[in-house]
Amino acid sequence: MMFAVAMTFIDQTIVSIAAPEIVRELGLTSSGMQWVVNAYLLALAAFFALGGRLADLYGPRRVVVAGTLVFVIASVLCGCVPSGAHAQTWLIVFRAVQGLGAALLFPAALAVVVAVFPVERRGRALALFFGISGALTALGPLLGGWLTASWTWRAVFWVNVPVALVALVLTARAHIRDRPRTGTLDVPGAVLVAVGMGLSVLGFQQAWSWGWSSWATWLCVVGGLAVLYVFVRYERGVRHPLIDLRVFRDKAFTVDTVVLFFAMLAFVPVFFFSSVYAQVSLGASPNEAALFLLYFFVGFALASQWGGRILDKRGPRPSLLAGTVLGAVGFALWAHRLTRLSMHDQWPYVVLAGAGIGFVLAPASTDAVNRAIGASYGEVTGITQTVRNYAASVGLAVFGTLLSRATTENVTDTLRARGVPPDLAERVARGVGDSVSGHGGSAPPTGTGPVATATRDAVAAIRVDFAQANQWVFYGMAVALGLGFLAALRHPGGKGTPLDPGERAGEPGPAREKGREPS
């Protein structure tokens, strides 16, 4: 199952490093390249709940195989994108199909792992599962930089083929027993949640280019949230709902989900923003930027394993409280050091921020799954992973907008101080701000005119300007972890055990009594 999910995590970050080469060769626009990156996350957020429900209805092994095939075929087609007018549409469409495959694959794979391990050993097992997953997220930029530099950017998609083949062989050899659940697929619910998630994430993603004052931005955000409200009302009256909302009656499950949301506002975005910061402000190569991210993973991996052991012995609350505090402090100190323009001054705080996230993600996810209604692990995994990916998309969009605006203001002031006319300074600064927040890298304008000359002379100052703009982003991540701490304080503690099927039917069951496992 680790091999199966490897592709989905690598692809969350691997494309960002190859973005400049993709833009150059295919002639994509900055907003188009952002769509190539975000289409994957949008599809993940929209279809995760469906993937979890399908794993319950048809058995997780079948859905793992189906998701793997969809994912790898879409990967091959992404790598085969033809040059020309249709390149951008081609790449965006098949990146979205990749996201669909990942949304089918991941909740089913996690359901397999959960079903194999009893509750008392599940914390360490899923800590390893999520720890490896986090490592692969961090490996994405490093692998993307190496493949792009030594071969072609198309290899960032083709690398999924051998991984998928190994995953399919291992899945066949594992002899996983499928235990399909009775029920029907809630098609209207699946459509509602996909439309609601898709619309609201679209609004957040496009806010940096449309602007927060645009009617289109708020139409998507508010419209998407309205559709999600309709979805919630609809699910309450369905006999076999896509998501059994009664699981939110468990206070611990609700707190786990809220903490995951705040943690994920930082987790996936940090890989993009720190990578771009390293390349723009520190002058690092893509490979050097990826190595910078490994500091984050060191803290993440160690804390994930420690957090899993704490969960097995004492429940999730101590790990969640420690993780959110460490994360908030780590991101705040990291933000403070960004303007030093030195990796040497930052790495302890990068490790600390990674440790904070590591203490949170695996224990919160595992505890939430342990509280599944009637052992519907696919369904509950679909809920938690939908929240995680929704938060990641929101974090990328909101922090991207914040970075673009702060960069534009800082660079405008720098250019005006060097004698560039205000209108020209603002136009050049906006181009720099849009490029660094639009996944396309940044570069000062070339040429021999006064604007180009003044901008080239101000490169050192612009690097500091960009570092100062990033401080807003990283302080924002610290605030997100701080809010996660406030939520974690409300966790009732104790170890989660799945609700008895009798409780699903509204009858009292013995499963909760003294924390015992249901028979």
Steps between C-alpha positions, in 0.01 A plus 500: 500500500797733560612446142148566383467835679862599421396642164219711644726672753793553265269666247381758753841670483709359215345715226576833673876458452460416130258792445748746341611242240139404423407867452802561277454198273121503467450876514248484786375812674573556868134438590498193277796353686325564829205302365732211410608485865162571657280283274649198676422633849154615394406155368636341819284724717192446283509119474657369822163437665391305193819293510444409863140396439594288196761321712227411749251383236728301269793410723823697542720268291291550185496875549877513564561320170251719311643821649856395421413430136315830457788687661782343300320527164434869567866542599621354172265729306622804697856414398394460136342846473553636146638847439261753353179683575336209682793421733363695796152345480647151452723529806231647726242235405730204562634651821136508617463133397814425702328662797193281445720188499671612821162571662392141425833350601596663828193440723481140378871440574466651846190288565708189424769601750242587767322166455826303540613652831304482828431828682778453757765476221341735250670818622852379420389338175334814368783716634728301270246527218465878533871543575594331173231704326649821639844390386369452149340846506841642592669278239281643223694826449837321522397234250336759275813715494727204424278357223452841339872583507632160391231394251173681429215656696272236346673243720333649810183332371655187350675413826160381627497206258758276674358593841149401385624169361666412832185604686275281283731196538521541877124548527445174311752313719353636826178298449288776651149384588227731380202537734248712309232665711132498417343817371471711190707782359355841583542655155322833576714539812818427302404764243414758767824457696710503182333819374516668841864413560598577143331841487629625836855379436485661155410832660788478746747390231409781260480774762863598436430575132133606512546698820308474828276784389390313186141377482624179334718414802216539748247335269715186500584507872152583630330288233718201587434536872126530429509174300686332788226620737238344270711181500495486882123547511449239228724239669292510818202353319671227294485136607849421364679838502833572338616625842326398821506836678421339834871436538533871583299438817824357636670809645847348464443427129384858441804641682734269306350625174529868598863457611579324172348793310722757672812282470444442129469875438878492553616149404464485121542878441831505691664282234412743224566828681829394660620361166424824315652703786821297479526552124407871495643640825786257564592453132486121539466256211192275488705212645638720779149624575379141528785415739392798711163328542663185634564684829123526535458131432760397762288660770179370346616137472638479855195664655259281301648184652509648849144628464382153397644346815343770716165430333520127575587560866317816600263594221531789253454805724861535630641467149255750350573759769878455473491504119293814462719689750826384340364577154384850593832583666703342218321686220516831692875470561554388141307803375713730719820360344394515135655842439844372612524332155696207642402135520748458785300742718167335423538122511431447875165678464418310180555174691285629789214595264518156336492329841188694593316383190627144552358486853159602364425331167537128575342500851206719396435296185534169684275602790236621255508166315484309830164667563347375176130420506448125467865458390430698181865588463478600135220746574676664796830512314314672218382767747841567655686500170239730342558745786878469465505568127239774523716674761811459283324664205373784718847550649668515158243750375484729802874504570571538127280810489666636814848440354413659166359814662787544749762438229336752267493768770861438609645493147301810401654694789850376410472598132349840576788568737734440206327753279261278302172684425216387733281348225788304348626392842158365594462318167840331528442417867161345421664278239758383752232442765275306266782281369625391843151421627390337176739204510713634222810637672613858455764694319574866453408642160768490234590773255686831496230748605509697827245271667697186418825664609354625826343160570826313436683743728241433770516118486661470844237728652220313323623174655460658842161639396386150409632359828306768690186411303549132592509594866126575478442151359701318766355706784161404353597133527599558864158655563332196338685265739407728788132464409560125482628512858181673617298227328718222649430632851139385451598139424347277770801267499497122519544250221244475225326174418260443211131545573301180525272433202213506750582861573483572129138389513434729794525231769736520799800274459778381729784616276564820694469349844840531674668537160443134406513376143166394355468124464 
